[in-house]
Amino acid sequence: MPDEPHGSKTILLVEDEESLRRVIRKLLDTSGYTVLDAANSGEALVLATEHADEIDLVIADLALPDVMGPKLLTLVRAQRPDVPAIYISGYADESLIHGWLTDNDRFLAKPFAWAALTETIGELIGGNGRTRAR
């Protein structure tokens, strides 16, 4: 499968820890993704509404201060039903998380390697010009 044009995938990133959100955003930007970032579910839902037809993937902290990641994804999927998601968390018990995951969802425990994130993104949405699906 050939690579898609540079910057052709849009990711909604929802992470309440500002420094981590900035690092992930910078790495995704550098890899050619268009990134919409939010510090909480309220901001994420505004972005999801404004960019519903553009979002290819959601990366969301599992434990946001205002709502849990799975609830946020339920709300996002009301507008974009098939959007895949990567949940990230440093506190979650993986056995509990697997009950929430659909075929379009993955979980990465913090801290995770950049390669693990890009591989998971590639698995869910394919390449973006610098990353290829496996």
Kinemage of the C-alpha trace (Angstrom):
@kinemage 1
@onewidth
@group {chain A} dominant
@subgroup {mainchain}
@vectorlist {calphas} color= white
{ca met a 1} P 0.000 0.000 0.000
{ca pro a 2} L 1.602 3.333 -0.961
{ca asp a 3} L 2.060 6.068 1.595
{ca glu a 4} L -0.665 8.679 1.704
{ca pro a 5} L 0.121 12.357 1.123
{ca his a 6} L 2.005 14.092 3.925
{ca gly a 7} L -0.326 15.406 6.611
{ca ser a 8} L -3.378 13.553 5.367
{ca lys a 9} L -4.448 12.194 8.772
{ca thr a 10} L -5.991 14.233 11.590
{ca ile a 11} L -5.668 13.190 15.221
{ca leu a 12} L -7.681 14.528 18.146
{ca leu a 13} L -5.335 14.446 21.156
{ca val a 14} L -6.949 14.755 24.602
{ca glu a 15} L -4.484 14.928 27.499
{ca asp a 16} L -4.861 17.016 30.649
{ca glu a 17} L -1.143 17.052 31.517
{ca glu a 18} L 0.073 20.044 29.524
{ca ser a 19} L 3.734 19.063 29.229
{ca leu a 20} L 2.882 15.574 27.966
{ca arg a 21} L 0.278 16.961 25.563
{ca arg a 22} L 2.874 19.377 24.127
{ca val a 23} L 5.451 16.598 23.648
{ca ile a 24} L 2.991 14.223 21.972
{ca arg a 25} L 1.661 17.023 19.775
{ca lys a 26} L 5.159 18.033 18.678
{ca leu a 27} L 6.071 14.450 17.822
{ca leu a 28} L 2.837 13.941 15.881
{ca asp a 29} L 3.298 17.269 14.072
{ca thr a 30} L 6.860 16.280 13.172
{ca ser a 31} L 5.551 12.979 11.816
{ca gly a 32} L 3.188 14.814 9.490
{ca tyr a 33} L -0.128 14.457 11.288
{ca thr a 34} L -2.593 17.290 11.715
{ca val a 35} L -3.210 17.504 15.456
{ca leu a 36} L -6.195 18.986 17.251
{ca asp a 37} L -5.311 19.082 20.938
{ca ala a 38} L -7.504 19.501 23.977
{ca ala a 39} L -6.809 19.642 27.705
{ca asn a 40} L -10.197 18.226 28.722
{ca ser a 41} L -13.321 16.602 27.364
{ca gly a 42} L -15.184 19.899 26.942
{ca glu a 43} L -12.492 21.237 24.611
{ca ala a 44} L -12.324 17.870 22.866
{ca leu a 45} L -16.063 17.821 22.183
{ca val a 46} L -15.937 21.329 20.691
{ca leu a 47} L -13.105 20.247 18.384
{ca ala a 48} L -14.904 16.987 17.564
{ca thr a 49} L -17.989 18.954 16.545
{ca glu a 50} L -16.068 21.535 14.515
{ca his a 51} L -13.921 18.909 12.763
{ca ala a 52} L -16.191 15.841 12.774
{ca asp a 53} L -15.521 14.927 9.151
{ca glu a 54} L -11.750 15.369 9.513
{ca ile a 55} L -10.854 13.319 12.599
{ca asp a 56} L -9.219 9.987 11.744
{ca leu a 57} L -8.116 8.972 15.257
{ca val a 58} L -8.585 9.988 18.882
{ca ile a 59} L -5.779 9.666 21.411
{ca ala a 60} L -7.255 10.223 24.868
{ca asp a 61} L -6.068 9.959 28.420
{ca leu a 62} L -8.153 7.299 30.086
{ca ala a 63} L -8.673 9.323 33.277
{ca leu a 64} L -9.478 12.910 32.373
{ca pro a 65} L -10.498 15.174 35.264
{ca asp a 66} L -13.999 15.856 33.908
{ca val a 67} L -14.943 12.542 32.264
{ca met a 68} L -13.408 9.129 31.664
{ca gly a 69} L -11.927 8.430 28.227
{ca pro a 70} L -14.530 5.794 27.247
{ca lys a 71} L -17.383 8.233 27.994
{ca leu a 72} L -15.645 10.894 25.918
{ca leu a 73} L -15.312 8.438 23.025
{ca thr a 74} L -19.000 7.576 23.267
{ca leu a 75} L -19.782 11.273 22.800
{ca val a 76} L -17.277 11.702 19.945
{ca arg a 77} L -18.598 8.566 18.253
{ca ala a 78} L -22.113 10.014 18.275
{ca gln a 79} L -20.753 12.250 15.484
{ca arg a 80} L -18.067 9.949 14.054
{ca pro a 81} L -19.155 6.338 14.832
{ca asp a 82} L -16.192 4.449 13.395
{ca val a 83} L -13.355 6.646 14.653
{ca pro a 84} L -10.630 4.513 16.249
{ca ala a 85} L -9.058 5.444 19.577
{ca ile a 86} L -5.895 4.954 21.551
{ca tyr a 87} L -6.378 5.261 25.303
{ca ile a 88} L -3.295 6.265 27.269
{ca ser a 89} L -2.877 6.100 31.032
{ca gly a 90} L -0.324 5.697 33.759
{ca tyr a 91} L -2.837 4.526 36.334
{ca ala a 92} L -5.160 2.077 34.644
{ca asp a 93} L -5.413 -1.613 35.365
{ca glu a 94} L -5.167 -3.233 31.924
{ca ser a 95} L -7.650 -5.973 32.850
{ca leu a 96} L -10.328 -3.304 33.439
{ca ile a 97} L -9.489 -1.442 30.264
{ca his a 98} L -9.950 -4.421 27.993
{ca gly a 99} L -13.638 -4.475 28.920
{ca trp a 100} L -13.956 -1.007 27.362
{ca leu a 101} L -11.960 -1.605 24.217
{ca thr a 102} L -13.652 -2.192 20.887
{ca asp a 103} L -11.961 -3.620 17.798
{ca asn a 104} L -11.104 -0.012 16.887
{ca asp a 105} L -9.450 0.782 20.232
{ca arg a 106} L -6.016 0.214 21.710
{ca phe a 107} L -4.397 0.933 25.077
{ca leu a 108} L -0.894 2.190 25.788
{ca ala a 109} L 0.408 2.437 29.352
{ca lys a 110} L 2.361 5.573 30.234
{ca pro a 111} L 5.214 5.937 29.834
{ca phe a 112} L 5.212 4.469 26.341
{ca ala a 113} L 7.866 4.506 23.649
{ca trp a 114} L 7.324 6.806 20.676
{ca ala a 115} L 7.754 3.762 18.415
{ca ala a 116} L 4.892 1.993 20.216
{ca leu a 117} L 2.601 4.964 19.626
{ca thr a 118} L 3.487 5.312 15.935
{ca glu a 119} L 3.110 1.565 15.400
{ca thr a 120} L -0.319 1.631 17.048
{ca ile a 121} L -1.363 4.640 14.983
{ca gly a 122} L -0.212 2.853 11.831
{ca glu a 123} L -2.175 -0.234 12.818
{ca leu a 124} L -5.371 1.780 13.289
{ca ile a 125} L -5.253 4.387 10.518
{ca gly a 126} L -2.330 3.599 8.255
{ca gly a 127} L 0.392 5.911 7.090
{ca asn a 128} L 0.559 9.657 6.853
{ca gly a 129} L 3.499 10.197 4.535
{ca arg a 130} L 6.196 9.184 7.011
{ca thr a 131} L 4.578 6.238 8.776
{ca arg a 132} L 3.330 3.150 6.972
{ca ala a 133} L 0.698 0.696 8.071
{ca arg a 134} L 2.026 -2.778 8.762
